[in-house]
Amino acid sequence: MLQIAGKPAEARIILEYHSQLTSGVTRRFFRSNGAFRWWRQRAAYECPQPSALSTEAFRGMTSYIVLLAQVVVCEVVNIGGMIMRFKSKKVGGFQVFAVSGTNTVSFGIDFDRSTVDGLLGFAIEREDTVENERYFMYGFKVFESIYPNPDKDLQVSTFSQPVQSFVWDDFTAKDGRTYTYYFHPLKGTPKNLDRSAKAIPITVTTEKLFTNGTHDIFFNRGVASSQAYARKFKNKAPDALTEPDRTRALEWLSRSLDEAILAFIDNAEAGDTLLGAFYEFRYLPVAERLKAAIDRGVSVKLVIDAKKNGYTDKKGKVHPDFPREDNLNTVKDARLPESAIECWREHNPDAIAHNKFMVLLKGGAPAEVWTGSTNLSAGGIHGQTNVGHWLRDPATADHFKAYWQLLATDPGKTGDEDAAGARKLMAACRKSVGNLLATPTDWKAIPSGTTPVFSPRAGGEVLSMYAAALDESSTLGCITLAFGISALFKDKLVLNDGKGPLTFLMLEKKDEARKGARTPFVRLGAHNNVYAAWGSYIEDPLYRWTRESNARALGLNLHVSYIHSKFLLHDPLGADPIVVTGSANFSTASTNDNDENMLLIRGERRVADIYFTEFNRLFFHYYFRSVHEEAHDRAEAGTAAANAAADQKASLFLDETDGWLTKYKPGSLRTKRVAMFTKMEGTVTS
């Protein structure tokens, strides 16, 4: 590859680089010798040329490293990915840390308290050499002295309306892209900003969305209740828009989730087999794509929920079988043949067949799995928060195949037995599921790699393991809960104090006391180092905040409107992260009664980083709205009303002085969020 004949000195240098790149100290070499930087910035050749090398040899070596590093780095930091945790050099008392996902980059800024006096915030600039762009990022809050009456149409830049925070996120990043961000500290006054401080640069690479690696992860937007949707699409339901706006709205909401599901199906070739198990099978584009697969010679076999659970309520309203009727209609509308339906899952009528997975068999051999929280419905893909997880792992695919084969027999009770007979049949069903593979019951015993967990299963050990994994995080635990916080989780978290692990709960609804509850309500909060956000939206316009809608009002979801994803993160930014993800709602019913599947993924930093950045995006989107909702609710009279008004003003305007720094007191949530980034493992200086 390199023409180095007759140049022994240059040959020795190049061979030394080759030896170190292919050795077991690759990561250390990247940090100390800058090869990773050469690869990432290969187009510009920004690195200094070693004096011992000619220009020709240097460029040849760089080209060589480009190709070799792509292979080596994939082995080091999980196939299909790059290093995704970064830190800048210290500049003027500041150091920026970043973790990247596919479309999100999250930043934390460490600072020397002795140098921040007079700081008004940061102007943030982003450079993209691929698209030849360099511009200051858009802002939202404004200085009241400059914009006393901002409206929803005002657009501002952080160049003059800075970010007054030591944490910041870029939700507009593109996958597989390298960006350089420049954080410019600003002092002075709003009308006379002092820009003399040096900027802190940090170069970050996002993960590719579609790869050929072990894990590809796809999150939908999950924020129909947002300023962006309100401004882009005027809070109109997608079906109320004319083309091309309707398609644009659906694409914006889906964020490639539907594209990924269809791509998984299209990956099957003639002679391959697709096994599927679905709760909701009522998204016609997927059903039609499965029909197309059948037509090109793919064997498609499906297990679909068909429980007869319809009823007539006290007012005489008839509620049809759900999702049975919709599922039957979708199969008919897509013209799927009878041979494609291996089983209409009817047994266990008081539980749900809650799976949403497919298994791809290549030439009869299990190869890949599609799973996650996404129901095959318009609301599942375009409304509530959801994730799709594409796993290329033959061993795990083989376990899913065995589970599918069991489901295809429609195991469990029919509903016609007496109580004893029903218990016997359910016990047999749970035993059969449990016998499919050994499942850890202690999070410390979860092996590296991917381990599936299937339901229904006997006992509560697995659910207890999930609660312990969250509660016993060393520094950070995160979980999404569509149906509230179970007592099992609360009983552990309530014992924590402010020195325990930082824990974030993302809920569908606010956790509050219920009328008629038989047990006392347990309130979790900052005193437990627990912070919760829940599905909420801005109902009334205020200055720059325009009125928002939500997935239910848009006709996308009827039951769960906001948080439908089901995943747990144990120390996601640590050296040995654990991700639990799948279809189960971290409840007794989802463990013991329903058909469910979960993945236990340990030590896969790339997976953890993608899940963390998406959790971070969603949590703090809804956290702000949750706080705003609480402030609005308590504004009844007197001091409460005054405090609420002050809170609202603070959410609209920037501080005209460095007074915002007082919010970063030791022990405050803001300070804890900065520490999440400064303490994360495996960062690379960029």
Helices and strands as residue ranges (DSSP letters): H 8-21, H 26-33, H 35-40, H 55-76, E 85-87, E 94-100, E 105-111, G 113-115, E 121-128, E 133-136, E 138-139, E 142-143, E 156-157, E 167-170, E 178-189, E 192-194, E 200-205, E 215-219, H 227-233, G 238-240, H 245-254, H 257-266, E 273-278, H 284-295, E 299-305, E 311-312, E 318-319, H 324-333, G 338-340, E 341-345, E 356-362, E 365-372, H 378-382, E 387-392, H 394-407, H 419-434, G 443-445, E 449-455, H 461-471, E 476-481, H 487-493, E 502-507, G 526-528, E 530-534, E 567-570, E 578-582, H 588-592, E 596-602, H 605-634, H 638-652, E 653-654, G 658-663, H 669-678, E 684-685
